[in-house]
């Protein structure tokens, strides 16, 4: 799934108890902690280019960060620690595991498969890439429906 869609899902599902901006952030966080850091480094070093990078051009640390940030193990350990201090903020952080739920079936094994229980297991699923029309359009429709529903709930 694209990072912006993840952020919108996070905000729409987990931002209604306050912390809307944080829910937006936590929805995107797994991608920001891997690809976002790489993007910043490439922009600063003027190596930025549009389009999908080849796997050979991506540094090894991005794969490690991806596995850490896209694992339920990491997500729930961090959320559990925060929950002990601030339950409402921890609720906004649920955008993180929801991000993982969306990525799991929509990443192929060819390009960053989502290892749900890393480091306990390297199990991943050979999913349908999210940029396929049969995935992309329902995703956009779901986000629109979610925000219309949230808007109507406020009234």
Secondary structure, DSSP 8 states (H G I E B T S, - for coil): --HHHHHHHHHHHH-TTS-HHHHHHHHHHHHIIIIIHHHHHHHHTT---SS---GGGS-HHHHHHHHHHT-HHHHHHHHHHHHHH-HHHHHHTTHHHHHHHHHHHT--TTS----TTTTT---------TTSHHHHHHHHHHHHHHHHHHHHHH-
